[in-house]
């Protein structure tokens, strides 16, 4: 019996058309039917429009609604493909990895750098890869792009123009397509750790800041005044922050004592943090920040939003943040 895949369109360049106001999503799933049927081969596809947005206009409520839709329909399909703009795709794929933790089918997110209407686009190739991964029976949330399949909570957009826009960060690719066909590295697929129970709540009172020389601690005070519950900081190198001039770490301590959760990782793309080495990291650990280790910034941020949507108990928050939920972290490096 042929496999049945649902393709959900959210917009992005793949479905874009040129308008006077600039390139914007405009094709509905019906306009893309012909191309999608060519690449799906003998896999049976159903298609639906969820929204038609440049992914710069995707918000956390869209993640939640998308996760709910996927969770509601999952039993009717062997797999689900989501078409998404590339700009915030890694945030969506990270959050879906948490909200849909332990899902029993493949959910594969894809997009492209050129519209599917462009004869030299990467769009059909990416959809082909996504549809065939969605038919693989391998459960989890993945991203398919440029003949690679990556774990959804491990991708970052690292190139703005090239077809090879995404890398799997600190984690092997799940699959690659070459002259040998699609080779799936089953060892790299995280095991399901329990039954599927969608968890689509989140907190939007979370902020992310990138450390730079001269950053003033009053930005932290502002966040506390405005009732922010969580903060993710991209610190220097293996996780350093200042404590001399402008005692950033001292102000963070006040925030943490006031109930804010602060997580810290690195602004380097590869290899992660190791905050117990330098004084500039150790001091931060001592005042109670959580460490992101080798998570991408997209996973580190969305994980915090997801956890703070579930609980406000500080020890639960700490345990969840340290836990490997969907393959996003190896904390024992
Ligand atoms: N601006 C587009 C988006 O993220 C870029 C793309 O899809 O490649 O929706």
Boltz pocket constraint, residues with backbone or C-beta under 6 A from the ligand:
constraints:
  - pocket:
      binder: B
      contacts: [[A, 11], [A, 12], [A, 13], [A, 14], [A, 53], [A, 54], [A, 55], [A, 56], [A, 84], [A, 85], [A, 86], [A, 87], [A, 88], [A, 111], [A, 112], [A, 113]]
      max_distance: 6.0
